[in-house]
Amino acid sequence: MASGGYGRGGRGAALLQALNAPARKPGGTEERQAPTMQSQSGIQQTQPQQHEQSVASPPPPAMPIARGRGALGLLASAAGRGILPPKAQPSAGTPAGATPSEANVQPRGVEALFRLTSGRGGMMASAAANGGRQPGHVQSVQQSPPQKPQPANVHQSPPTMPPQQATVKAPAPVAGMGQTSAVSGEKAPLTSRFGSMSLDREEVVHRPGSVGKPLPLSANYIRLRCLNPGVYQYHVDFSPQVDSKNMRFKMMSELRDIIGSTKAFDGSILYLPIKLPSQETVAHSKRLTDNVDITITIRQTKVVAPEACVPLYNIIFRKIMRILEMVEVGRYFYNPKTPSAVPQHKLEVWPGYITSVCENEGGLMLLADASHRVLRTETVLQMLHSILQRNPQSFHDVCNRTLIGTIILTRYNNKTYRVDDILWDKNPQHTFTCASTGESTTFIEYYKKAYNKNILDHEQPLLLHRPKRKTLPGGKEAKSEAICLIPELCYGTGLTDELRNDFKVMKDLACHTRVTPNQRNLTMKKFINSVNRNPDAKKELSNWGLELMDDTLSMDGRQLPPEKIIYGNYTGSAGPNADWGRDATRQHVITAVPLKNWVVLYTKRDGTKASNYIKQMLQCCPQMGIECQPPVRFELHDDRTETVIRTLRENINPSIQMVVIICPTSRDDRYSAIKKLCCAECPVPSQVIIAKTIMREDKLRSVTQKIALQINCKMGGELWALEIPMKKLMVIGIDVYHDAAKGKRSIAGFVASTNPQCTTWYSRVCFQMPGQELVDGLKLCLISAIRKYHEVNHVFPEKIIVFRDGVGDGQLQYVSGHEVEQLKGCFSQFGEDYQPRLGVVIVQKRINTRIFLKGHREMENPPSGTVVDHTITRREWYDYFLVSQHVRQGTVSPTHYIVVHDNTNLKPDHMQRLSYKMTHLYYNWPGTVRVPAPCQYAHKLAYLVGQNIHKEPAPELSDRLFFL
């Protein structure tokens, strides 16, 4: 940006340009003539723009855009040397008969140069150029109804203007058309015409890899073509002030003859697809409440490029979904006309779509995906009756826990509401004042009159919904009244925890919600056709100059080579499916911890199951290279939590290696009490087994093998490893769990590797209270991890790669800026000379992107190791998508990796392969997982602490995977 002239450099740029220019005589007033060209008719014309010059002659130097204090000096220098005319003149392209104000809508001369000035000098220069007017002062203009600009004629003579103005002046927008070159008549790229409007717009980040086998792929993205140059943004002022947003909307709707029928208005900012003839438009209206005359001033603020209109385009597509008669439930839209019934569970499934407009590396696109919403066919009143039958004594408490916070649907108007409270002291016979009529009426009369619904149960309580608070312009809070709903007319949405834990319910629902890649792709094509074939939806898009392509996006990807799995006595391949479950139980582990002093607790009725399990442990462990001695047994008299805890306290001592508790049933309170005792109060690795798990003898051997491997990990053992060529590398995983029970605090799990093979791990947790920065605790965790690494290896790590989970899109800038700098500040604790290379990678798994492999006949799931690092990646971030799992049912979900900071000098191929290698090292599963192993470990740790322990685990367990 040497020629940009920003800040004080504006003065330096002018001086440099003056020194390079040919000398002028003192007092000379001659002006330089712009380069001329011969038109086809033989008339000499002034050449207007740089891109129309002949290739042989170099373009004249563009005048730097003045910023800061150098603006005034640059203006004087430019005017004195004759680069700018002393007074702005109407160009040859100004329509005949146009008023001076209309002719000056696009800045000319000095005004064009200083359109982007800022700072004190820039303001003074702008004021001088405007004839003494202060910047921002715009003359009010009464305008006639807008007329769309006519298409540009390629054969017309271009307007006369100095070459320097071409770098500042935007071309006159043409509604419904792209930019046309005056030389070739071809459309120029839409992004090129807004280069001067968004000076802070970052360049496209393109970091592709090359390792792997090429794959033909498709994704659930649809290209969105914008035919307009952009969207025109206006600021709307009402004088006197109109507080009611609905009133402002009505007033703007009355200005259809002035602004057209297509608009987007939020109460103060107006977006139009056309440019109004004047910079400022004044209209008049009346306030209906008191007949006061309201002056409406519409002032153009800027032209927004298509790539910057993503929020507006998302609003447009939400309107299109309503045109297609879709119903909004939660965040997405669903079709209530084609539900799939699941009568055995009193449920039904609505099909729908997820849509989101985004700007990716490949341009403007619409992300579209199939979605399903589960609704109950029983009313909330029926749910209350069933709760009353099961829990008559604690009826109110159970109802509050079950309903408050849930989303319900009212089918009479297909709207959703959040239940904020249950009004036990009110019923449908109570009266209220109707807002529309001002009359007092009962709920029974209101629903009969408004929706023709007869309420049968007159004694049922009411559900209360409090609308979200809205803020009016000026900081005032809008008045919002609570809404009372009738349980008899409300239906629950989504799944309760009870339904999620029911295997049969989830299996029956999966028949409707689990969609194959080919079915998902056909759903996308059906959506495209429904939009393009609906006249109203098509018109809504064309009004804004948008066009939806006819097919989903096609692109190329790569499959990374399969990894080699290293065991204690054998090296094998992970295979094409990235599954080594058979080898994991047949080969020796890398590091086996002898199981000599361990305890087994069980109830009397589970005595036989406990004996069979112990027998299998003594047989299976030696086959995997693990020495196992018979345990000490304790038979419990009952299954009460107090009995289990008392027995553990009496028998846990420093020599105990492992505690195994066989519980008759799954109970959260008992599990939490056991883990709190074994992880915090009396630190010892523990394994809780539900008796049902080891009940079947035909599956007991495979279950015991997996438990034995898990026990070996919890005692500090290592199961398998991979080849990691980087030396002195530390890999860190961070994930966050939000604990609603303890004052809405957050728990961050922090797990770091402590050996070169990344098979041993050091773990810590940190607690974040509301208003406290999470990075404060992460700094202490990082310092402890580096000390542990030095303790094990007698050397500090030279490269540190952090995989950070639990970060949304809105936090990327914060993490890449503030959090990274704070983490880098930890290195000074180990001396000023210690500056390891740091890479921070955000891991996002809850995404709607889907990637398909183009098979011979239809779309398929891509194989494990598939990488996409272009086209659908973010425009401004170094990122890539990785499919690490092999999926046999449904559609695989890729994981999104965003590298927010990297000074490790790792090539994109190395970063991608390291991410893929890390997905192989999660010891709870002999295959790949969706996220790198340290992230999954951090998730398990944070979840255990936030859900069960609620306090920091004992430091004695920090070097073992006790949380698996």
ROZAZA-111936 format. One record per residue (C-alpha): residue in one letter; y negated, x, z. Coordinates in steps of 0.001 Angstrom, whole numbers, padded with zeros to 6 digits, always signed. Layout:
N
AYXZ
...
//
This chain:
964
M+000000+000000+000000
A-002300+002918-000620
S-004324+000872-003041
G-004446-002199-000874
G-007558-001141+000991
Y-006516-002752+004303
G-008498-002098+007489
R-010786+000902+007373
G-008977+002067+004259
G-011099-000389+002250
R-014004+002039+002588
G-011810+004997+001634
A-010418+003197-001390
A-013931+002512-002686
L-014953+006132-002153
L-011854+007420-003911
Q-012454+005106-006840
A-016120+006133-007091
L-015213+009827-007176
N-012722+009284-009998
A-015132+007193-012087
P-017426+008736-014743
A-020946+009585-013551
R-023782+007101-014047
K-027500+007841-014382
P-029580+006938-011346
G-031150+003520-011755
G-028906+002681-014690
T-028265-001030-015108
E-025844-001070-018015
E-022565-002887-017360
R-019193-001860-018596
Q-017732-004032-021280
A-014289-005396-020807
P-011723-004232-023359
T-011735-006338-026455
M-009005-007583-028713
Q-008919-009218-032127
S-007669-012795-032168
Q-005609-014283-034939
S-008734-015947-036350
G-010576-012642-036551
I-012977-013343-033675
Q-013372-010645-031050
Q-012422-011803-027529
T-012666-010317-024093
Q-009211-009370-022884
P-008533-011387-019740
Q-005358-010168-018000
Q-003543-006941-017499
H-000187-008121-018810
E-001791-009005-022171
Q-002957-005443-022869
S-001263-003266-025430
V+001541-001092-024087
A-000073+002128-025351
S-003251+001879-023256
P-002885+002132-019481
P-004127-000899-017493
P-007477-000559-015747
P-007191+000135-012047
A-007057-003062-009990
M-009854-003437-007493
P-008446-003106-003975
I-008530-006235-001864
A-011100-005514+000811
R-010130-005913+004466
G-011994-005027+007640
R-015269-003161+007872
G-014937-001521+004451
A-015410-004836+002653
L-019188-004765+002459
G-019315-001172+001257
L-016671-001879-001350
L-018696-004851-002619
A-021833-002739-002956
S-019924+000032-004686
A-018254-002333-007119
A-021445-004222-007990
G-023466-001016-008304
R-021031+000560-010736
G-020938-002531-012901
I-017322-003413-012245
L-018375-006896-011150
P-021100-009053-012672
P-024048-009609-010357
K-023581-013363-010515
A-020489-015467-011097
Q-020549-017190-014471
P-018395-020093-015628
S-015487-018794-017658
A-014726-019767-021200
G-011877-021886-019903
T-014152-024196-017896
P-014000-027741-019259
A-017115-028966-020982
G-019262-031181-018825
A-017754-029974-015575
T-020056-029919-012575
P-020862-026580-010976
S-018714-027387-007964
E-015783-028311-010196
A-016213-025180-012259
N-016064-023055-009102
V-012844-024473-007682
Q-011139-021229-008676
P-013295-018305-007378
R-015101-016191-009922
G-016483-012676-009762
V-017358-011569-006247
E-015816-014655-004674
A-012500-013899-006366
L-012495-010357-005059
F-013202-011366-001478
R-011050-014459-001319
L-008604-012594+000929
T-011112-010683+003073
S-010982-010667+006857
G-012766-008896+009676
R-016478-008681+010331
G-017366-006763+007189
G-015280-009098+005089
M-017064-012131+006526
M-020492-010605+005812
A-019492-009698+002289
S-018075-013149+001681
A-021251-014757+003013
A-023369-012574+000730
A-021225-013458-002245
N-021556-017173-001492
G-025313-017091-001471
G-025716-016887+002278
R-023159-019575+003187
Q-020750-018733+005989
P-017076-018396+005083
G-015177-021634+005470
H-018214-023788+004568
V-017213-026043+001683
Q-019449-028517-000058
S-018226-032114+000256
V-017333-033627-003095
Q-016644-037249-003887
Q-013816-037121-006388
S-012271-039453-008879
P-008519-040162-008956
P-006577-036973-009726
Q-005372-036195-013174
K-002382-033944-013715
P-003340-030768-015575
Q-002323-030701-019190
P+000385-028248-020260
A-000982-024853-021216
N-001395-024309-024958
V-000064-020888-025897
H-002305-020599-028984
Q-005574-021302-027187
S-008020-018475-026624
P-007708-017196-023043
P-010815-017479-020830
T-013154-014523-020575
M-013028-012722-017239
P-013075-009142-015970
P-009661-007473-015809
Q-009950-006835-012083
Q-010051-010537-011333
A-006618-011024-012838
T-005013-009422-009802
V-006606-011957-007441
K-007102-015203-009314
A-004107-017502-009370
P-003430-019322-012660
A-004341-022973-012812
P-001257-024884-011585
V+000499-027144-014029
A+002446-029948-012396
G+006006-030179-013557
M+005978-026944-015536
G+006692-023291-014922
Q+004262-020473-015696
T+003914-019720-019376
S+002986-016331-020721
A+000122-016352-023193
V+001794-013598-025179
S+005410-014649-025571
G+005330-018306-024618
E+008316-017761-022289
K+008431-018879-018665
A+007807-016113-016193
P+009756-015969-012915
L+008343-018434-010416
T+008252-015859-007635
S+005945-013510-009556
R+002982-015849-009586
F+002627-015976-005797
G+002681-012257-005127
S-000963-012235-004038
M-000660-015359-001899
S+001863-013985+000609
L+000821-010401+001176
D+003085-010162+004239
R+006156-011335+002335
E+008923-008783+002769
E+010926-007378-000099
V+014472-008528-000772
V+016968-006543+001309
H+019965-005683-000864
R+022663-003543+000784
P+025927-004087-001140
G+029182-002252-000567
S+031712-001178-003180
V+035053-000643-001412
G+037807-003166-002039
K+039484-005268-004696
P+037156-007613-006665
L+037700-011344-006134
P+036311-014379-008027
L+034748-016613-005372
S+032751-019782-004940
A+030662-021065-002027
N+029307-024391-000798
Y+025816-023608-002097
I+024076-025419-004966
R+021207-023775-006791
L+017899-025608-006468
R+015529-025153-009387
C+011807-025626-008826
L+009827-026599-011919
N+006438-026701-010181
P+004410-023615-009289
G+004631-024676-005662
V+003290-027231-003227
Y-000401-027706-002435
Q-001281-027790+001238
Y-004297-029697+002531
H-005817-030163+005963
V-006856-033733+006745
D-009683-034530+009194
F-010496-038001+010505
S-014045-038684+011711
P-014264-040230+014224
Q-010906-039072+015590
V-007892-041384+015116
D-005348-040836+017902
S-002603-043114+016601
K-000332-041268+014219
N+000885-044534+012687
M-002720-045501+011986
R-003298-042169+010233
F-000176-042699+008131
K-001421-046138+007058
M-004833-044775+006126
M-003301-042025+004012
S-001047-044561+002285
E-004159-046472+001244
L-005379-043367-000642
R-002605-043655-003226
D-005157-043818-006053
I-006653-040493-004930
I-003676-038393-003780
G-000843-040115-005646
S+002291-041788-004289
T+004270-038598-003635
K+003206-036875-000452
A+004385-035379+002819
F+002097-035936+005795
D+002673-035074+009454
G-000583-036447+010862
S-002875-033518+010055
I-001267-031421+007296
L-000795-032963+003860
Y+001507-031593+001145
L+001163-032741-002462
P+002994-031704-005636
I-000306-031879-007574
K-003640-030135-007180
L-006645-032334-006468
P-009630-031648-008745
S-011919-030533-005910
Q-011536-028064-003093
E-012654-030788-000697
T-012179-034514-001128
V-013916-037144+001005
A-012612-040695+001268
H-013436-043658+003499
S-011305-046192+005327
K-011568-048721+008148
R-009748-048663+011457
L-008051-052039+011704
T-008263-052253+015487
D-012084-052172+015750
N-013294-052121+012082
V-014932-048713+012565
D-015599-046768+009356
I-013423-043637+009217
T-014334-040679+007016
I-011252-038825+005784
T-011832-035251+004602
I-008995-033638+002629
R-009540-029888+002316
Q-007220-027647+000305
T-006026-024702+002385
K-003493-022909+000202
V-000799-023135-002429
V+002621-022718-000900
A+005218-020962-003056
P+008536-022807-003583
E+010358-020214-001486
A+008069-020988+001468
C+008546-024759+001232
V+011991-024821+002847
P+011007-027141+005763
L+009386-029578+003319
Y+012398-029542+000996
N+014679-030270+003953
I+012570-033355+004739
I+012891-034437+001101
F+016687-034173+001227
R+016783-036150+004473
K+014911-038890+002601
I+017427-038627-000252
M+020296-039117+002212
R+018664-042371+003328
I+018250-043386-000319
L+022015-042890-000662
E+022408-045344+002267
M+023715-042708+004653
V+023232-043187+008405
E+021882-040411+010609
V+024123-039751+013611
G+022967-036761+015604
R+021754-034068+013191
Y+023669-035070+010067
F+024191-038099+007810
Y+027355-040168+007470
N+028635-043029+005351
P+029488-046080+007505
K+030906-047969+004505
T+034027-045800+004095
P+035378-045144+007623
S+038901-043915+008320
A+040479-045833+011191
V+042623-044245+013907
P+043631-047506+015637
Q+046208-046032+018021
H+043412-044193+019849
K+040647-046775+019260
L+038730-044333+017077
E+037331-044198+013573
V+036061-041300+011475
W+032924-041510+009330
P+032693-039056+006419
G+029351-037399+005811
Y+027442-034343+004674
I+025632-031381+006165
T+022660-030366+004008
S+020189-027543+004452
V+017778-025965+001977
C+017492-022199+002420
E+016162-019192+000561
N+018861-016591+000069
E+019046-013319-001788
G+020035-015281-004907
G+017051-017658-004697
L+016435-021184-003461
M+019678-023030-002672
L+021005-026158-001006
L+023824-025613+001461
A+026063-028694+001468
D+029259-029194+003418
A+031603-032025+004333
S+031283-033299+007879
H+033036-035955+009963
R+031837-037990+012893
V+034250-039545+015372
L+033208-042938+016781
R+034963-045240+019187
T+035895-048759+018189
E+035663-049917+021806
T+032273-050791+023233
V+030652-049074+026199
L+031280-052261+028208
Q+035019-051974+027528
M+034860-048345+028668
L+033205-049483+031912
H+035988-052009+032505
S+038712-049385+031962
I+036953-046965+034347
L+036760-049747+036953
Q+040521-050319+036740
R+041325-046609+037179
N+038641-045713+039762
P+037539-048820+041706
Q+036256-046844+044713
S+034167-044237+042876
F+033277-046492+039942
H+029549-045693+039783
D+030011-041931+040085
V+032671-041764+037372
C+030568-043915+035030
N+027536-041688+035536
R+029562-038537+034844
T+031207-040087+031778
L+028220-041729+030090
I+024994-039946+031065
G+024121-037358+028429
T+026363-038859+025737
I+025223-040238+022368
I+025856-043897+021626
L+025544-045911+018418
T+024162-049437+018077
R+025827-050936+015016
Y+023284-053747+014605
N+020715-051184+013388
N+022904-048060+012964
K+020743-045979+015300
T+021836-043434+017880
Y+020491-043005+021406
R+021099-040587+024238
V+022088-042229+027537
D+019707-040890+030204
D+020600-043275+033028
I+022501-046447+033953
L+020405-049235+035470
W+022873-050849+037889
D+020187-053170+039322
K+019304-054763+035960
N+021227-057008+033556
P+020585-058859+030257
Q+019025-061795+032130
H+016053-059663+033181
T+012774-060170+031328
F+010521-057649+029616
T+007304-057776+027569
C+007945-057496+023844
A+005675-054817+022318
S+005277-056586+018959
T+004424-060077+020244
G+003243-059384+023801
E+005421-062244+025083
S+007800-062071+028025
T+011445-062616+027070
T+014954-061881+028331
F+017284-059403+026665
I+019626-062288+025771
E+016844-064140+023900
Y+015513-060967+022259
Y+018847-059885+020744
K+019585-063410+019550
K+016202-063698+017846
A+015915-060146+016474
Y+019530-059357+015514
N+021387-062686+015841
K+023647-061179+018516
N+025082-063279+021325
I+025489-061389+024605
L+028565-062725+026410
D+028542-060762+029683
H+025336-061614+031517
E+026060-059401+034550
Q+026606-056046+032841
P+024235-053163+033744
L+021774-051746+031229
L+021737-048289+029645
L+018427-046415+029692
H+017164-044132+026908
R+013971-042127+027395
P+012457-041014+024054
K+011379-037400+023704
R+007790-036668+024615
K+005450-036312+021656
T+002130-034506+021664
L-000882-035843+019784
P-003499-033624+018099
G-005733-032224+020772
G-002922-031731+023266
K-002734-035331+024436
E+000691-036713+025221
A+001704-039840+023321
K+002746-042843+025365
S+006450-043619+025018
E+008294-046468+026682
A+011908-046264+027812
I+014451-048304+025853
C+017054-050499+027568
L+020349-051001+025729
I+023195-053484+026221
P+026622-051815+026793
E+028320-054716+025030
L+026523-053794+021784
C+026870-049983+022075
Y+029663-047724+020866
G+030398-044185+021976
T+030307-041259+019535
G+032040-037882+019637
L+034977-036772+021760
T+035177-036620+025533
D+036868-033702+027309
E+039791-036009+028057
L+040293-036745+024354
R+039913-033075+023398
N+042668-032105+025820
D+045016-034735+024382
F+047137-032925+021785
K+048303-036123+020115
V+044755-037417+019643
M+043590-034151+018103
K+046640-033997+015833
D+046038-037522+014519
L+042337-036818+013994
A+043123-033599+012108
C+044768-035677+009374
H+041288-037025+008550
T+039007-034118+009453
R+041010-031085+008286
V+039954-030581+004676
T+041489-028098+002230
P+039221-025828+000145
N+039886-027846-002998
Q+039113-031152-001280
R+035947-029662+000160
N+034847-028437-003267
L+035498-031874-004788
T+033410-033417-001996
M+030522-031138-002954
K+030761-032180-006604
K+030850-035826-005551
F+027650-035272-003566
I+025935-033602-006558
N+026890-036505-008817
S+025730-039108-006297
V+022289-037452-006136
N+021864-036811-009860
R+023131-040262-010905
N+021068-042239-008411
P+017734-043094-010118
D+015756-043220-006862
A+017165-039928-005551
K+016632-038265-008914
K+013037-039529-009014
E+012332-038268-005498
L+013439-034781-006566
S+011541-034842-009864
N+008338-035986-008124
W+008348-032671-006271
G+009448-030730-009347
L+012972-030084-008037
E+016238-030108-009935
L+019745-029873-008431
M+022232-027901-010488
D+025469-029589-011595
D+027987-027295-009896
T+028500-025170-006806
L+027669-021471-006770
S+030047-018913-008292
M+029956-015225-007354
D+032053-012098-006931
G+033401-010738-003657
R+035670-007969-002452
Q+038838-007750-000376
L+038907-004790+001984
P+042146-002778+002064
P+044682-003818+004772
E+044618-001835+008002
K+047398+000295+009502
I+048509-000701+013006
I+049468+002225+015271
Y+052031+001623+018062
G+053498+004011+020604
N+056393+005053+018359
Y+055621+003486+014988
T+052840+002890+012419
G+052954-000253+010290
S+050688-002334+008062
A+048872-005462+009145
G+050034-007016+005869
P+048222-009402+003542
N+048111-012116+006225
A+046809-009750+008958
D+049638-010735+011309
W+051824-008255+013213
G+053312-010547+015862
R+056867-009423+015178
D+056100-005700+015420
A+053983-006178+018552
T+057011-007385+020555
R+059553-004957+019038
Q+057655-001668+019116
H+056535+000334+022131
V+052977-000089+023339
I+050622+002920+023180
T+050032+003136+026952
A+052425+001352+029299
V+051588+000848+032977
P+054810+000689+035062
L+055123-002672+036818
K+056608-001658+040154
N+054790-003508+042913
W+054042-007099+041924
V+054187-010546+043509
V+055322-013944+042182
L+054234-017215+043886
Y+055842-020562+043003
T+056578-023948+044546
K+060047-025059+045568
R+060524-027384+042580
D+059669-024526+040164
G+062136-022085+041757
T+064612-022192+038850
K+061864-021669+036263
A+060495-018723+038264
S+063955-017094+038438
N+064488-017463+034668
Y+061036-016015+033980
I+061605-012964+036216
K+064989-012368+034572
Q+063375-012398+031108
M+060619-010029+032264
L+063198-007476+033416
Q+064893-007703+029980
C+061852-007802+027645
C+059581-005170+029200
P+061840-002099+028525
Q+062086-003101+024833
M+058286-002728+024594
G+058265+000559+026514
I+057113-000976+029819
E+058967-000142+033046
C+059475-003254+035200
Q+060878-003536+038742
P+061876-006837+040457
P+058905-008527+042149
V+058354-009798+045671
R+058817-013584+045676
F+056991-016173+047745
E+058080-019806+047691
L+055263-022202+048615
H+055943-025320+050683
D+053448-027427+048686
D+051109-027077+045710
R+047867-027518+047648
T+045109-025076+046738
E+044651-024076+050390
T+048324-023063+050624
V+048110-020849+047532
I+044897-019135+048691
R+046191-018565+052233
T+049424-017008+050950
L+047498-014723+048609
R+045138-013542+051357
E+048072-012723+053634
N+049970-010677+051055
I+047374-008953+048846
N+046985-005282+049769
P+045748-002173+047894
S+049262-001291+046719
I+049781-004597+044863
Q+049491-004096+041078
M+049745-007684+039870
V+049859-011227+041255
V+051643-013937+039218
I+051133-017573+040278
I+053310-020296+038709
C+051430-023592+039093
P+053193-026967+038663
T+050199-028551+036872
S+046906-027538+035284
R+044044-028050+037732
D+040616-026500+037315
D+039782-026363+041008
R+042975-024484+041872
Y+042557-022076+038953
S+038936-021371+039942
A+039892-020721+043567
I+042631-018270+042525
K+040374-016377+040120
K+037477-016223+042580
L+039757-014681+045193
C+041541-012226+042869
C+038509-011165+040782
A+035744-010980+043384
E+036904-011180+046997
C+040267-009344+046942
P+040240-007513+043584
V+043682-007484+041985
P+044812-008386+038428
S+046218-011930+038365
Q+048245-014042+035950
V+048358-017845+036241
I+051257-019573+034452
I+051667-023341+034089
A+055279-024330+034799
K+055405-026372+031599
T+054882-023169+029578
I+058132-021553+030777
M+060155-024762+030976
R+062004-024564+027635
E+064718-021922+027641
D+064818-021637+023828
K+061188-020444+023803
L+061192-018586+027094
R+061834-015164+025543
S+058864-015263+023123
V+056575-016664+025846
T+057662-013958+028303
Q+057025-011196+025748
K+053431-012367+025275
I+052888-012663+029051
A+054284-009136+029553
L+051841-007718+026995
Q+048967-009560+028661
I+049966-008259+032091
N+050092-004692+030740
C+046519-005092+029406
K+045259-006483+032723
M+046613-003399+034510
G+044849-001017+032095
G+047459-000543+029362
E+046893-000246+025606
L+048997-002168+023079
W+048081-000949+019578
A+045333+000967+017796
L+043789+001588+014363
E+042481+004634+012541
I+038767+004954+013354
P+037438+008096+011622
M+034040+008138+013394
K+033860+010554+016307
K+031986+010060+019590
L+031583+006362+018830
M+030942+003632+021396
V+031355-000018+020366
I+029763-002715+022544
G+030233-006478+022561
I+027778-008932+024164
D+028126-012703+024511
V+026288-015270+026617
Y+027600-018279+028543
H+025142-020925+029740
D+026102-022189+033194
A+024649-025678+033675
A+026064-026002+037195
K+024095-023147+038788
G+020480-023956+038002
K+020951-023535+034228
R+021326-019790+034530
S+022990-017740+031800
I+025762-015175+032176
A+026011-012318+029687
G+029353-010597+029264
F+029062-006897+028377
V+032122-004946+027169
A+031997-001323+025901
S+034695+001000+024571
T+035392+004156+026595
N+037723+006157+024338
P+037626+007360+020708
Q+040298+004853+019596
C+038344+001871+021037
T+041393+000694+022977
T+040088+000975+026562
W+037111-001047+027698
Y+034502-001095+030449
S+033111-004512+031393
R+030106-005812+033310
V+028279-009116+033645
C+024603-009820+034222
F+022949-013052+035324
Q+019804-014409+033728
M+017745-016937+035657
P+015317-019295+033848
G+012230-017358+032790
Q+013940-013970+033148
E+014619-011674+030196
L+018288-011085+029486
V+017620-007538+028336
D+016728-006511+031906
G+020357-006910+032925
L+021712-005497+029660
K+019842-002227+030242
L+021691-001676+033526
C+024992-002518+031815
L+024324-000020+029004
I+023428+002790+031424
S+026641+002143+033390
A+028709+002080+030190
I+027322+005428+028960
R+028081+006979+032362
K+031637+005626+032219
Y+032072+006995+028686
H+030928+010434+029885
E+033256+010217+032882
V+036264+009571+030626
N+035422+011848+027659
H+033109+014473+029293
V+030653+013927+026432
F+028010+011326+025653
P+028467+008965+022655
E+026548+009988+019546
K+026776+006604+017791
I+026494+003248+019562
I+027217+000033+017651
V+026347-003214+019458
F+027928-006467+018260
R+025740-009197+019777
D+027027-012767+019882
G+025174-015808+021186
V+021955-015260+019164
G+020430-018005+017025
D+018258-017595+013947
G+015109-018133+015989
Q+015883-015097+018175
L+016551-012535+015419
Q+013025-011116+015456
Y+013030-010889+019255
V+016353-009040+019330
S+015436-006689+016465
G+012093-005854+018045
H+011765-006181+021799
E+015417-006099+022866
V+016338-003100+020703
E+013382-001077+021984
Q+014344-001871+025561
L+017923-000741+024959
K+016734+002482+023317
G+014625+003153+026391
C+017845+003510+028438
F+018721+006798+026732
S+015960+008654+028556
Q+017983+008229+031762
F+020307+010965+030465
G+017630+013474+029468
E+014826+013576+026933
D+017038+015306+024362
Y+019653+012526+024355
Q+018882+010229+021409
P+022084+008663+020046
R+022041+006677+016840
L+021999+002934+017495
G+023099-000023+015389
V+022692-003645+016513
V+024648-006319+014643
I+024247-010046+015323
V+027532-011951+014998
Q+027263-015646+014085
K+030405-017751+013884
R+028978-021276+014160
I+027790-021491+010581
N+028233-024036+007806
T+028820-021531+005001
R+032240-021832+003352
I+033717-019394+000859
F+036484-020344-001601
L+038791-018247-003741
K+039043-019376-007358
G+042797-019756-007798
H+044724-020346-011010
R+044527-024127-010672
E+042268-024989-007765
M+040155-023595-004956
E+042008-021731-002200
N+041178-019971+001055
P+040109-016349+000509
P+042475-013707+001936
S+041833-011791+005136
G+039308-008997+004601
T+037131-010845+002060
V+033510-009634+002092
V+030435-011182+000441
D+027235-009135+000715
H+024979-010593-001974
T+023628-013863-003467
I+024267-016087-000406
T+023043-013500+002104
R+019606-013659+003738
R+016647-012544+001661
E+014932-010483+004350
W+017906-009198+006416
Y+020675-006668+005902
D+023693-008955+006312
Y+027141-009858+005011
F+029874-012478+005397
L+033385-011426+006419
V+036574-013516+006373
S+038841-011765+008863
Q+041483-014446+009512
H+044293-015821+007399
V+044254-019625+007558
R+047127-021841+006444
Q+045585-025232+007255
G+042100-026521+006473
T+039265-024306+005248
V+038586-020872+006673
S+035161-020238+008204
P+033618-016822+007509
T+031676-014880+010127
H+028071-013896+009449
Y+027040-010355+010417
I+023281-009581+010490
V+022320-005938+011018
V+018945-006252+012783
H+018633-002546+013617
D+020410+000489+012191
N+019587+004183+012340
T+023231+005311+012321
N+023112+006272+008610
L+026323+004301+008095
K+026839+003094+004557
P+027271-000688+004091
D+030961-000049+003323
H+031397+001766+006640
M+029641-000971+008640
Q+031727-003673+006965
R+034995-001804+007483
L+034171-001078+011131
S+033500-004799+011676
Y+036843-005639+010054
K+038713-003016+012093
M+037286-004421+015325
T+038752-007868+014555
H+042242-006277+014840
L+041844-005020+018421
Y+041911-008233+020451
Y+044998-007791+022628
N+045522-011487+023346
W+046585-012146+019752
P+048761-009986+017427
G+046514-010661+014439
T+042870-010715+013429
V+040287-012914+015169
R+037015-014363+013862
V+034728-011937+015670
P+035009-008247+016632
A+037282-007694+019647
P+034456-006559+022008
C+032613-009835+021283
Q+035737-011847+022028
Y+036320-009871+025237
A+032687-010456+026248
H+033107-014173+025562
K+036255-014363+027730
L+034526-012465+030532
A+031322-014544+030460
Y+033294-017794+030278
L+035521-016828+033238
V+032520-015881+035383
G+030425-018899+034369
Q+033199-021469+034523
N+035326-020322+037457
I+034083-017345+039492
H+030276-017975+039573
K+029709-014472+040966
E+029957-010880+039722
P+033527-009529+039531
A+034524-006596+041731
P+033657-003148+040276
E+037261-001996+040863
L+038374-004171+037908
S+035638-003056+035479
D+037870-000613+033561
R+040628-003165+032867
L+040883-006325+030771
F+041446-008475+033872
F+039789-011496+032211
L+042311-012029+029413
//
